[in-house]
Every structure is written in C-alpha cells, then in structure tokens.
Amino acid sequence: MNVCFLFIFVVFRLTSCFAKRVELDWSVEYVYGARDGSNYRRSIGVNGATPIPAVHVMQGDTLVLNVHNKLDVATSLHSHGIYNNGTNYFDGPSMVTECGIPPGESFTYEINTAAQSGTFWIHGHTRHADVDGLRTPFIIHSNKTPVDYDEELVITLEDWYSLEFLVRMEYVDNVKGQERPPVNYATGLLNGYDANRTAPIKFCPGKRYRLRVISMAANNWSVFRISGHKMTVIEADGVRLMPLEVDGLNLGPGQRNSVIVTALNSTDFNYVFEFISTASSVDNLEDLKPRYYSGIVEYREDATIKDFSKQNDKEPVWPDDMALQAADKQPWLPVDRSIELTVNRFIDKFGVPYWSLGKTLYQPTIVPTLYTAMSMGNLASNESVYAPQTNAYVLRHLEVIEFVISNPFINDHTFHMHGHDFQVTEAGPCGKATGGYPEVSYRKSGPWPIRRDTVQVRAFEYVRLRLRADNPGVWRFHCHIAPGHDYNGLAVILVEAPELLQKQQQIPSKMIEMCKMQGIPTAGNAAGNSGFDLTGLPPAVYLSG
C-alpha cells in the first residue's frame, strides 16, 4: 500500500428520509505493515485492513457491528462519545460493562444514533488494543443542515510506536531495579500514515470545507493548522457550538473538533499544513519532543508555497473551552452535589509511576461492575459492594453533579466520560507551577458552557465539570492517555441510578455466555460474593500525593 497516499475521507452531504440499520461485519485480526514508513510490525486491523475505514451513518440509523474476534486474546469495542442510553452493556470497556469477546467468538454491538450527530470514533477497549490500531472515525451525519459548507474531510491525528503496546508496558513493568528501557518515541500519523509522507490536501478556490479533526492518539497532544487560513470552530465532541474563529486546533487524546475553512479565491500560492505531536509525560531527549510534521494544501500543482515563516508574527489564537459556547444555549446547570477528584501519583522504587483519581489506584474487579450493579438488588446503591479498587461513586437519578478535577502535577491529562457529555464551566491554577510550566490563569465560561465528553486538564490546573445524571448505567471516567496513566490506574467508576438500571435494562444472554467461557462470574459484589464480603480481590492500593 502506498504510504504517501492521504486517506482523507471525502463525504458529500447525505440525505435520508428513513432511519435504517447499517450493518457491518468486522473481523478483528492481526495485520502486518509499516504505518510509520519504517518499522514493520504486527498491529490490529479489521478485515485485513489497517488503517480501518471510517464508519458513516445518518442520525437515527442503528449501527450494527458484527464483530468476530480473530485475535489470540479477548477484545471489545467502545463507541467514543456515544451515550448508549438504555444499552449500557454495549459501551465496551472490559470488566466494566462486559467480559470481552473471547478469541474465536463473535458478538454484535448495536449503536443507536437517534439522540446524537457529529464527530466520534470507535476503538478497542480491552488491553488497550486501540494503541495498536483498533480505532477508526465514526461520523453521524445530521439530518438537519445547521452549518453551510460545500465538502467535508475527515482528518485523524495519531501517535504510532515501533513496538506493540503491551510489549512496551512489559519493559516498564519488569525493570525490577535495572536500567530503565529507552524512551520509545511515537511517529505522528495523519489519516493512518506518517504525516510527513502524505499527498497534498487539495482545495478549490472559494469552497467552504468542513474539517472533522479527530485525535485518536494514545499519548500525545496534537496541534493542527494551515498557513494563511483561519478556522471557525463549530463542533466539539459531537456538540454543536457557536462559531469561533481561531488559527488552529490543539487537541488532547480522544478529543474532536469540526472547523469550517474557507478556501482562498486565488490559485497563486499553495500553503502548508502543520501537525505538531508532543507528550508532556515523555522526557525531551535528542530533541524528539515535540515532533513536527507538515504537508501541502494545494491550489495549483506548480504554485509557490507559503509557509508559516512568511506569515505575520502575531501569537496564534487557539480554541479554549471557556471561550466556546454551546449553540443550543443550555445555561449552567444548577448543582445538587459536588465531587472532588484529585490526581495522585506514586513512583515506586523501580521508577514506575502509578496514578489514582482520588482514593485508590483503579484495578479491574472479579465481576464486571455493571453485572454487580444489576445483581445486587438494593445493595447496588451502596458504593462498598463495588470495592475500593473501582473508586465507585453512586449517582442519584437526575441529580446534577459538579466534578472538580484537580491536577497538582507536571503531567497533562485528558479525561473522558463514558455515557455523557458535560458542561465545562471553570478552570484555574492548582498549586504552584514548576518545571518551566507557565502559571495557569483563571477562566470562567460564558452563559452557555461548552459541552463535551473529553476534557483537557493541564499540569497544575483544576477544571470544573457539570452533568445531569440522566442515563442509568455504569460509566467509566478515566484519563485517555493509555501509556502509564489509564494503564496504571487513573480512573473512577460512576454507578448511575442502579435501581432504575435493574428495572430498565437486561444484559444480553450472549454476553453472559462469553463471561462463562472465560471463567468470569456474572453476579455478586466486586469479588463475586454476597453482601460486603470482598474476599478474593487483590488489596486496594491507596496513593497519596
């Protein structure tokens, strides 16, 4: 396959009078190739393909994913940003809402899109298979046309490593006092391949383009901009926004934006797009952080190129959540209860970092947490049955929760909420910035706060989020940086209205069967026992700041 080919999916405006079932057969399997242009290795694809083709549906359609697992380990799929209202069991995180699809087995996910439209993505949620390629855009086209544009392009930004994810984590986990392994720097991919090897993005003079930009990165922050062109932000994480003009995008892992870019009226020049990939959690050795990538936005094949050095020196304007406002003008939600979640970090004697979001390092339990909520009757409303290892919070139906996320450390994070989007209402300093980091400024949202499902919490920053608990289920809230953060415990579980969950939903029999195939119990508390007996669980790990 030609690595110079730019896989930008061009989608013209679709129209549909009737919702339908869009059925796809996915064989999840190992594939081999060199997506970074140099390191030939095993990765994970679908039907023999990597990168995996984007999924497009109309709002109201039901996406039916018939998944056959050809890997040698269990797998599962998460539709990132989708509410799964009434079908919590299709959410995807292993040992939270399911046991995973065993090797050689098949399972069907049904994703209802009636309540949402916008830019999403689908990725593996067992053993961090997304880092090794099990990830693709998921676009839900609105039946309405709130924004006028001529054409749209999907642009994915990724980081790609020369070693498989679990191999890299084994090197870190098994150092046992020996010399730490060398840092494995990622290559930035744009739509599946080395971002320096992409073919030009072709613009026609005067056309209005909707760029759906998706960070499918596992670890790195992504900056994307085009010299000589402004961008107007119109969407974040599937929520339509009031238009805001910016110079470029700065996305954390898991975040998405749609922007409108109006092509210039002249073909005298071509322009440069720039993609900067960087990670705060990786040391800057050998000047490999950040990494810069660029390509051409082409108006005419032989035109002179204008890059950023030929623009003025004005400081670029980036979108800030406090400046972005929801287009539907939903005001600040009135708070019923506040939950404070503080990032804690512990570095063991071998130099391996562990993280918690509050009380303990998150660890999977013996029984999937959803199955505990469904089987424990009245005790499902007691956080103790979920074990300290899950950091579980039980939410009452329709109460409004304000989460205060505090990050007093030098590392940046993005936190993703399953089953919900949330208002981002305030951000400010958390402790004294060190390590050359600038002091964080205090910012507050306007009257109609942005809503999104993945939020940046930068080093030495706190952020306030508000959501209404209107989606009964068991939902994961976690850092979306896989290496070292989510992998090493930076997560909590929200158990929402378990009394309604038990009445309104029923776990499919196939999911129970898949658990039994793997010897995983499907009832009882977190340890598979009755009452509050947690015998059999590994001890909880409490971290201090």
Secondary structure as the mmCIF struct_conf table of DSSP 4:
data_model
#
loop_
_struct_conf.conf_type_id
_struct_conf.id
_struct_conf.beg_label_comp_id
_struct_conf.beg_label_asym_id
_struct_conf.beg_label_seq_id
_struct_conf.end_label_comp_id
_struct_conf.end_label_asym_id
_struct_conf.end_label_seq_id
TURN_TY1_P TURN_TY1_P1 VAL A 3 CYS A 4
BEND BEND1 PHE A 5 PHE A 5
STRN STRN1 PHE A 9 VAL A 11
HELX_LH_PP_P HELX_LH_PP_P1 PHE A 12 LEU A 14
BEND BEND2 CYS A 17 PHE A 18
STRN STRN2 ARG A 21 GLY A 33
TURN_TY1_P TURN_TY1_P2 ARG A 35 ASP A 36
BEND BEND3 GLY A 37 SER A 38
STRN STRN3 ARG A 41 VAL A 46
TURN_TY1_P TURN_TY1_P3 ASN A 47 GLY A 48
STRN STRN4 ALA A 49 ALA A 49
BEND BEND4 THR A 50 PRO A 51
HELX_LH_PP_P HELX_LH_PP_P2 ILE A 52 ALA A 54
STRN STRN5 VAL A 55 MET A 58
TURN_TY1_P TURN_TY1_P4 GLN A 59 GLY A 60
STRN STRN6 THR A 62 ASN A 69
BEND BEND5 LEU A 71 VAL A 73
STRN STRN7 THR A 75 THR A 75
STRN STRN8 LEU A 77 HIS A 80
TURN_TY1_P TURN_TY1_P5 GLY A 81 GLY A 81
TURN_TY1_P TURN_TY1_P6 ASN A 85 GLY A 86
HELX_RH_3T_P HELX_RH_3T_P1 ASN A 88 PHE A 90
BEND BEND6 ASP A 91 ASP A 91
STRN STRN9 SER A 94 SER A 94
TURN_TY1_P TURN_TY1_P7 MET A 95 THR A 97
STRN STRN10 GLU A 98 GLU A 98
STRN STRN11 ILE A 101 ILE A 101
HELX_LH_PP_P HELX_LH_PP_P3 PRO A 102 PRO A 102
TURN_TY1_P TURN_TY1_P8 PRO A 103 GLY A 104
STRN STRN12 SER A 106 ASN A 112
TURN_TY1_P TURN_TY1_P9 ALA A 114 ALA A 115
STRN STRN13 GLY A 118 GLY A 124
BEND BEND7 THR A 126 THR A 126
TURN_TY1_P TURN_TY1_P10 ARG A 127 HIS A 128
HELX_RH_3T_P HELX_RH_3T_P2 ALA A 129 ASP A 132
TURN_TY1_P TURN_TY1_P11 GLY A 133 GLY A 133
STRN STRN14 ARG A 135 HIS A 141
BEND BEND8 ASN A 143 LYS A 144
BEND BEND9 VAL A 147 VAL A 147
BEND BEND10 ASP A 150 ASP A 150
STRN STRN15 GLU A 151 TRP A 160
BEND BEND11 SER A 162 LEU A 163
HELX_RH_AL_P HELX_RH_AL_P1 PHE A 165 ASP A 173
TURN_TY1_P TURN_TY1_P12 ASN A 174 ASN A 174
TURN_TY1_P TURN_TY1_P13 LYS A 176 GLY A 177
BEND BEND12 GLN A 178 GLN A 178
HELX_LH_PP_P HELX_LH_PP_P4 GLU A 179 VAL A 183
HELX_LH_PP_P HELX_LH_PP_P5 TYR A 185 ALA A 186
STRN STRN16 THR A 187 LEU A 190
TURN_TY1_P TURN_TY1_P14 ASN A 191 GLY A 192
STRN STRN17 TYR A 193 ASP A 194
HELX_RH_3T_P HELX_RH_3T_P3 ALA A 195 ARG A 197
HELX_LH_PP_P HELX_LH_PP_P6 THR A 198 PRO A 200
STRN STRN18 ILE A 201 LYS A 202
TURN_TY1_P TURN_TY1_P15 PRO A 205 GLY A 206
STRN STRN19 ARG A 208 SER A 215
BEND BEND13 ALA A 218 ASN A 219
STRN STRN20 TRP A 221 ILE A 226
TURN_TY1_P TURN_TY1_P16 SER A 227 GLY A 228
STRN STRN21 MET A 231 ALA A 236
TURN_TY1_P TURN_TY1_P17 ASP A 237 GLY A 238
STRN STRN22 VAL A 239 VAL A 246
BEND BEND14 ASP A 247 ASP A 247
STRN STRN23 GLY A 248 LEU A 251
TURN_TY1_P TURN_TY1_P18 PRO A 253 GLY A 254
STRN STRN24 ARG A 256 THR A 262
HELX_LH_PP_P HELX_LH_PP_P7 ALA A 263 LEU A 264
BEND BEND15 ASN A 265 ASN A 265
BEND BEND16 ASP A 268 ASP A 268
STRN STRN25 PHE A 269 THR A 278
TURN_TY1_P TURN_TY1_P19 SER A 280 SER A 281
BEND BEND17 VAL A 282 VAL A 282
TURN_TY1_P TURN_TY1_P20 GLU A 286 ASP A 287
BEND BEND18 LYS A 289 PRO A 290
STRN STRN26 ARG A 291 GLU A 298
BEND BEND19 TYR A 299 ARG A 300
TURN_TY1_P TURN_TY1_P21 GLU A 301 ASP A 302
HELX_LH_PP_P HELX_LH_PP_P8 ALA A 303 ALA A 303
STRN STRN27 THR A 304 LYS A 306
HELX_RH_3T_P HELX_RH_3T_P4 PHE A 308 LYS A 310
BEND BEND20 GLN A 311 GLN A 311
HELX_LH_PP_P HELX_LH_PP_P9 LYS A 314 VAL A 317
TURN_TY1_P TURN_TY1_P22 ASP A 321 ALA A 323
STRN STRN28 GLN A 325 ALA A 326
TURN_TY1_P TURN_TY1_P23 ALA A 327 ASP A 328
HELX_LH_PP_P HELX_LH_PP_P10 GLN A 330 VAL A 335
BEND BEND21 ASP A 336 ASP A 336
STRN STRN29 ARG A 337 ILE A 347
TURN_TY1_P TURN_TY1_P24 LYS A 349 PHE A 350
BEND BEND22 GLY A 351 GLY A 351
STRN STRN30 PRO A 353 LEU A 357
BEND BEND23 GLY A 358 LYS A 359
STRN STRN31 THR A 360 THR A 360
BEND BEND24 ILE A 366 VAL A 367
HELX_RH_AL_P HELX_RH_AL_P2 THR A 369 SER A 375
BEND BEND25 MET A 376 MET A 376
HELX_RH_3T_P HELX_RH_3T_P5 GLY A 377 SER A 381
BEND BEND26 ASN A 382 ASN A 382
HELX_RH_3T_P HELX_RH_3T_P6 GLU A 383 TYR A 386
HELX_RH_3T_P HELX_RH_3T_P7 PRO A 388 THR A 390
TURN_TY1_P TURN_TY1_P25 ASN A 391 ASN A 391
STRN STRN32 ALA A 392 LEU A 395
TURN_TY1_P TURN_TY1_P26 HIS A 397 LEU A 398
STRN STRN33 VAL A 400 ASN A 407
BEND BEND27 PHE A 409 ILE A 410
STRN STRN34 HIS A 413 MET A 417
TURN_TY1_P TURN_TY1_P27 HIS A 418 GLY A 419
STRN STRN35 PHE A 422 PRO A 429
BEND BEND28 GLY A 431 GLY A 431
TURN_TY1_P TURN_TY1_P28 GLY A 435 GLY A 436
HELX_LH_PP_P HELX_LH_PP_P11 TYR A 437 TYR A 442
STRN STRN36 ARG A 443 LYS A 444
BEND BEND29 PRO A 447 TRP A 448
STRN STRN37 PRO A 449 PRO A 449
STRN STRN38 ARG A 451 ARG A 452
BEND BEND30 ASP A 453 ASP A 453
STRN STRN39 THR A 454 VAL A 457
TURN_TY1_P TURN_TY1_P29 ALA A 459 PHE A 460
STRN STRN40 GLU A 461 ARG A 468
BEND BEND31 ASN A 471 ASN A 471
STRN STRN41 GLY A 473 CYS A 479
BEND BEND32 HIS A 480 HIS A 480
HELX_RH_PI_P HELX_RH_PI_P1 ALA A 482 ASP A 486
TURN_TY1_P TURN_TY1_P30 TYR A 487 GLY A 489
STRN STRN42 ALA A 491 GLU A 496
HELX_RH_AL_P HELX_RH_AL_P3 PRO A 498 GLN A 504
HELX_RH_AL_P HELX_RH_AL_P4 SER A 509 MET A 517
TURN_TY1_P TURN_TY1_P31 GLN A 518 GLY A 519
BEND BEND33 ALA A 523 ASN A 525
TURN_TY1_P TURN_TY1_P32 ALA A 526 ALA A 527
BEND BEND34 GLY A 528 GLY A 528
BEND BEND35 SER A 530 SER A 530
TURN_TY1_P TURN_TY1_P33 GLY A 531 PHE A 532
TURN_TY1_P TURN_TY1_P34 THR A 535 GLY A 536
BEND BEND36 LEU A 537 LEU A 537
HELX_LH_PP_P HELX_LH_PP_P12 PRO A 538 ALA A 540
STRN STRN43 TYR A 542 TYR A 542
#
